[in-house]
Amino acid sequence: MDNTLCRISKMSSQLAAPLVDNYIQTLNRNSSIVNENTIKIIKELFAELKLIKSCGDDERRELWLEVPKGTIADFGDYETAKEYGDVENYEEFERWWKEEYPDDVYWYHLVTLENDGYMAVFLKNRMVLEVNPHLNEEQYDRFGDAVNPFVEWLTVSVKCCINQMQEGTYNEYVKTHLTPENRTGTIIRNDYWRAFPEVKENYLKNFSKSDYDEFIRLMDGVKDKPSPNGRMETMTSGLFFHCCALGYEANHFQGCELPPKEQYLKHADGRDEGLCGIDENSPSAFETWYNDRMRYGGHPWEVCRGGNSTHVDLYVMRDEKGYYFYTAGNAWNRSVEAAYFYLSIYRAGYPVTIRDGRAMADRFLGVDRIGIVPAGVIPNYCESYFPGEKILDFMNLDKEDEEKILEYIIWQDIPEQNLG
C-alpha cells in the first residue's frame, strides 16, 4: 500500500480479502441485525460516516476500501480443506489460494444508507448489514456478537478514508489505483470484436448477408423503432399463430410441418391465458379475449420461451388505427431470432414493428457501445449506470482478457468523495 494509507494490517481489527468475502457471503443472506452490541458498533460506524458529505438520497455515502490479500491462513485451513476433499496436498492448497487471490490488494465498494433510524450497509454490491428499528424479534439474532469484528473493521476502514480526505489524498489515490475490473465504462462493439473476432462470427453466424442487409436498410433513418406498415381492422388468434409460424420457419425451428397453433404450443411459454382455446377464425372471439381484463399472470406473447430477458415476444397491439404486431427480443443471444420474426412478418405484408430496432441495427453493425460494470454487479438491467445512453448489453471486465481491450475502453469519471 501507499504510505499515505492507513496501515490496516497493523491494527487489531484488520481483515484480509478472503475473510471479508466470507462475511459478505454469509451476511448477504442474513443482513438483519438486532443484537444490541452490534447495533451500538454500527451506530459508531455511521457516526464516522457523517463526517463525509452525502452523495444521494437517504444520506447515501460511498467509499472505496482497499483490502490486503492476506496470508494463506486467511484463505482457509489446509487440514480442513484436505479433510473435505477440496485438495490432496499442501501444494494444491497453495495453488488454489493463489488462483483465487492472485493480487496483493482488492477493492470493495462501500455504500451506506440511513433514514429515520434505518441503517443499511452494502459492500461489493451486496447488502451486508441492516438495522430496522421496527424489527426486534429475537429470531433474527442469528450471530450474536460474531459480526462485531466485521463492523469494527468497517469502522477502521472508514476512518482510514477520512484520514486520507483530511490529507487530500483519497480521491487521487482511488483515481490512480482503482483496478479496471472495478470501474464503469463503455467500449464500441467493433473494438471489442477487433479483439475477439470469434465473438462476432458466432453472434452473426445464423444471419444471412441478404437478411442482414435488409434489416439494416429497414432501420435506416429510424430513431427508435420503425412505424408499423399500416394497420388491420380485425385480428384472430389464427392469424397470430400464422405469424408465429412465419417466425419459426424463418429461424429454422423444429416442427415447422405442424399446424401454426401446434408450433406455438411447442415453442411458446405455455401460459397463454386461454388464447389457444378460442375460435381461431373468429375476430369477435379474439376481441373478447383481448379485452378481458380478468386475464393476468400469463405470457401469451412469449412466442420463444426463455428467461426474464432472454426470450422473444410477438405482441398483438391495437391503437385508434387498428391492430399491428410488435416484436421484441433484444437480448444479444435472441436478437437475430427477433430480427427474423420481424422480417418474416414484414415480408408477408402484415403491419409490424420491433422494439429497439435502431439499437439492434447498431449492434449488428458493431457501432453501439457495450456497458462495462464493476465486478460484483450482475451485468443485466444496468441501464442506471449509463444515464442518457442507449446500452443493450453489459459485461464485467474479465481480468484475463482486459489487456486486449483496455486501450479501447472509455471510462466514466470516478465520483469524488469529500468531507462534509
WOGIKA-V858099 format. One record per helix or strand. SS is the DSSP state (h for helix, s for strand). FROM is the first residue (numbers start at 1). LEN is the number of residues. If there is no record, write none. Layout:
BEGIN
SS;FROM;LEN  SS;FROM;LEN
END
This chain:
BEGIN
h;8;3  h;17;11  s;32;1  h;36;14  s;52;1  s;61;8  h;72;4  h;78;6  h;90;11  s;105;11  s;118;6  s;126;6  h;138;3  h;144;24  h;170;8  h;180;3  s;185;4  h;189;7  h;197;8  h;209;10  s;232;1  h;237;14  h;260;8  h;275;3  h;283;8  s;302;3  s;312;8  s;322;7  h;335;13  s;352;3  h;357;9  s;369;5  h;383;3  s;394;3  h;402;7  s;410;2  s;419;1
END
